[in-house]
Amino acid sequence: MPDTGPPLQQGPLHLGLTVPGQAEFLGVVRLAVAGLCHRLDVPLDRAEDLKMAVDEACSHCIQTLPSLQRIAIRFEMAPDCLCVRVLPQPAEGPFLSSDQPPPLGLVLMEALVDAVERLENPVGLRLTMNLPWAP
């Protein structure tokens, strides 16, 4: 297995990616998540879970916002966890009604990662995965 490089710095490290709000670009997002997981030495099964959860979060944005222009993905890497924020841009309605049951993709995301929370924006999501070497 190739060397993943020197250890990360002590504090949180931030990385961002912005892609057009179209399903055709989700492969780029999945590739970025896979590369980052490899760099962080995340076990393969956990990396696959995170890739699928981020893919579902981006798909949720695309399906919910018909006028979506871009999706910003923000990664925050700390020694014990990896947080991924999926932020639609611009974040303007119409949104799905809160009276509707949660979409299946959201239920899937909650099963794949350790925490899923909706951000102030009704479509933005924060996915958190505790890393295997967490204390």
C-alpha positions as CSV (number, residue, x, y, z in Angstrom):
1,M,0.0,0.0,0.0
2,P,1.4,3.5,-0.9
3,D,2.6,5.7,1.9
4,T,-0.1,8.3,2.9
5,G,2.5,10.9,3.7
6,P,3.4,12.8,6.9
7,P,0.8,13.0,9.7
8,L,-1.7,15.9,9.6
9,Q,-1.1,19.0,11.7
10,Q,-2.6,19.1,15.2
11,G,-5.5,21.5,14.7
12,P,-8.5,21.2,12.4
13,L,-7.5,21.2,8.7
14,H,-10.0,22.6,6.2
15,L,-10.5,21.7,2.5
16,G,-13.2,22.8,0.1
17,L,-14.6,21.7,-3.2
18,T,-17.3,23.3,-5.3
19,V,-18.9,21.5,-8.2
20,P,-21.8,22.4,-10.6
21,G,-25.2,21.4,-9.2
22,Q,-25.6,18.6,-11.6
23,A,-25.6,14.8,-11.1
24,E,-22.9,14.4,-13.7
25,F,-20.4,15.9,-11.3
26,L,-21.1,13.6,-8.4
27,G,-18.2,11.3,-9.5
28,V,-15.8,14.1,-8.9
29,V,-17.1,14.5,-5.4
30,R,-16.9,10.7,-4.7
31,L,-13.3,10.7,-6.0
32,A,-12.4,13.6,-3.7
33,V,-13.9,11.9,-0.7
34,A,-12.0,8.6,-1.6
35,G,-8.7,10.5,-1.9
36,L,-9.2,12.3,1.4
37,C,-10.1,9.1,3.2
38,H,-7.0,7.4,1.8
39,R,-4.9,10.4,3.0
40,L,-6.4,10.1,6.5
41,D,-6.0,6.3,6.6
42,V,-9.7,5.7,7.0
43,P,-10.6,2.0,6.7
44,L,-12.0,1.0,3.3
45,D,-15.5,0.1,4.6
46,R,-15.8,3.4,6.5
47,A,-14.5,5.3,3.4
48,E,-17.2,3.6,1.3
49,D,-19.9,4.6,3.8
50,L,-18.8,8.2,3.8
51,K,-18.6,8.3,0.0
52,M,-22.2,7.0,-0.2
53,A,-23.4,9.4,2.5
54,V,-21.9,12.5,0.7
55,D,-23.2,11.3,-2.6
56,E,-26.7,11.0,-1.1
57,A,-26.4,14.5,0.5
58,C,-25.4,16.0,-2.9
59,S,-28.2,14.1,-4.6
60,H,-30.6,15.5,-2.0
61,C,-29.6,19.0,-2.8
62,I,-30.0,18.4,-6.6
63,Q,-33.4,16.8,-6.2
64,T,-34.7,19.4,-3.7
65,L,-33.5,22.6,-5.4
66,P,-34.4,22.7,-9.1
67,S,-32.5,26.0,-9.6
68,L,-29.3,24.8,-8.0
69,Q,-26.2,26.3,-9.5
70,R,-23.4,24.8,-7.4
71,I,-22.8,22.6,-4.5
72,A,-20.0,23.5,-2.0
73,I,-18.5,20.6,-0.1
74,R,-16.4,21.6,2.9
75,F,-14.2,19.1,4.8
76,E,-13.0,19.7,8.3
77,M,-10.4,17.2,9.5
78,A,-9.6,16.9,13.1
79,P,-7.5,14.3,14.9
80,D,-10.6,12.4,16.0
81,C,-13.2,13.0,13.3
82,L,-14.0,14.1,9.8
83,C,-16.9,16.5,9.2
84,V,-18.3,17.1,5.7
85,R,-20.6,20.0,5.0
86,V,-22.7,19.9,1.9
87,L,-24.0,23.4,1.0
88,P,-26.1,24.2,-2.0
89,Q,-25.4,27.5,-3.7
90,P,-27.6,29.5,-4.0
91,A,-29.6,28.1,-1.1
92,E,-33.0,29.4,-2.2
93,G,-36.4,27.6,-2.3
94,P,-38.7,26.1,-3.1
95,F,-37.8,23.5,-0.5
96,L,-39.6,20.3,0.4
97,S,-42.3,20.7,3.0
98,S,-41.3,19.7,6.5
99,D,-44.7,17.9,6.7
100,Q,-43.3,15.2,4.4
101,P,-41.5,12.2,5.8
102,P,-37.7,12.4,5.6
103,P,-36.4,11.4,2.2
104,L,-34.9,7.8,2.0
105,G,-31.5,9.3,1.3
106,L,-31.5,11.1,4.6
107,V,-32.3,7.9,6.4
108,L,-29.5,6.1,4.5
109,M,-27.0,8.9,5.4
110,E,-27.9,8.5,9.1
111,A,-27.2,4.8,8.9
112,L,-23.8,5.3,7.2
113,V,-22.1,8.0,9.3
114,D,-22.0,8.8,13.0
115,A,-24.1,12.0,12.9
116,V,-26.2,13.9,10.3
117,E,-27.5,17.4,11.1
118,R,-29.3,19.9,9.0
119,L,-27.7,23.3,8.9
120,E,-29.5,26.7,9.1
121,N,-30.2,26.3,5.4
122,P,-33.0,23.7,5.1
123,V,-31.1,21.7,2.5
124,G,-27.5,22.0,3.8
125,L,-26.2,19.0,5.7
126,R,-23.3,18.3,8.0
127,L,-22.1,14.7,8.1
128,T,-19.7,13.6,10.8
129,M,-17.7,10.4,10.9
130,N,-15.6,9.5,14.0
131,L,-12.2,8.3,12.8
132,P,-11.0,4.9,13.9
133,W,-8.1,6.2,16.0
134,A,-10.4,8.6,18.0
135,P,-9.7,8.4,21.8
